[in-house]
Amino acid sequence: MESRKLMDQPHDFESALDAFPVKLEHFDGPLDLLLHLIKKNELNIYDIPIALITRQYLDTLELMQELNLDVAGEYLVMAATLIHIKSRMLLPRPETAASAEGDEEDPRDGLVRRLLEHQKYKAAAGLLHEWEQVRAAQWQRPDERVAEIAGEDVEPELEVDLFSLLTAFQAVVQRARQRPKLLLPPEQVSVETRIEQLLERLSETEACGFEELFADAHDKGALIVTFLALLEMIRLELVRVFQAGSFGPIRVYKRPRPAGAPHPIGDPEGHRG
């Protein structure tokens, strides 16, 4: 795979990122990434353009590794599976197979079956989670407050997953590449410090747009640290992130820290019984 660099790469922040690995146990897996890409491209799940999906999957995987995310082996296994399916579809079929075309299984069929089954269980889990939220009378979603004020139906906001955040972050990076470069002295900001800065910004308003979090990030290091800080804030349950419908604008909402929320990485309090 051809390496694609997001921006010119300074190395002064790499040691800080190595000391701050982001675990993905609370996020989704490779099948969820594939479903995200299928939905993003408005594709027919029964007729997946395997070359397009494989390229976008590998691009996303490269970005996850670029961000020093703890990519599980199952993501790499799926990457190998996609490449294998792509190679099978590129190989010419023997004439005997061509004559019995109706009897030959499409190389994508096994993957489609896995995606459909995963989609079914994911929908069931989502429904159970919604019921749990209703019973527990948890924090009211922002779209409900808007509906009360507007007095009319609004498109519901959806809680954002990791892959939607990665897609939005890719767009932020692409726009940053278009901005004129500023010759500023290098400044290495830790993820912990960046979290404090973002929380201070959110304390001034109920919510802010995803892209606003990166307004003062002028190089690749600052962009990455800001994104990792947001992931850690989600893990610590300091914020909730919602999207206006599928692939709409993303907004970040600050919330009080719950009593049972996870502790920051490296916090000794998090290891006490």
C-alpha positions, 0 to 999 in steps of 0.5 A: 500500500502506498504510504499517504502522509497527512501533512509534513511530519514533525517528530517532536511529539512522537515520544509523547504519543508513544507514552499515551497509547489509546485502547480501542476496547470501547469502540467497534471492530473491523465489521463495524468499519466495513459497515461504516464504509458501505453506509458512507458510500451508499453502497448495496451490501449485496454488491460491494465494490471490493476494490473501493472498500479495500482501499478505503479500509486500508486508508482508515487502518493506516490512519489508525496506526498513524494515530498510534491507536492500539489496532487489534489483530482482527483488523489486520486479519480483515485487511488480509481477507479483503485483499484475498477477495479482491485477488480472487475477483481479479483472477480470470475464471476457467471456461468450465466455471464460466459455463456453470456461472450459476453454480459458482459462489461469488468471492464476496458472499461469505463476507456479505453473510458475516456483515448481515449477521453482524448488522442484525445483532448490532441492531438488537444490541442498540435496541436493548441499549435504548430501552435501558436508557429509557428505564434509567431516565438517563441524560436527555439527548440534545435533539430532544431539547431542541424539539421542545423549543422548536415545537416540531420534529427534528432529525434525531442526533446519533451518538458518534462511533470511532469511525465517524470520528476518523472520517471527520478527522480526515476532513479536518486534516485535508482542510489543514493542508490547504491553509497557509503554513505558519512559521511558529516555534515548535510547541509540544503539548501533552494529551493531558494538557490538551484535555484541560484546554478543551474542557476549558473551551467547552466550559464556555458553552454547552457544546461546540462543533467538532472542527472548532476543537482544531481551530488553534492546531497549526501542525500535524502534531497538534491535530493528532494530540487534539484528536487523541485528547478527544478520544480520551475525554470520551473514554473518561465520560467527560463529553458525549459526541453526537452527529446530526443524522448520518454523516452530518455535522458533529457536535461535542457536549460536555457533561459532569464526570460520573462517579463510576467513570474510568480514570485517566491513563496512568492515574494511580487512582485507577488501579486501586481496588 
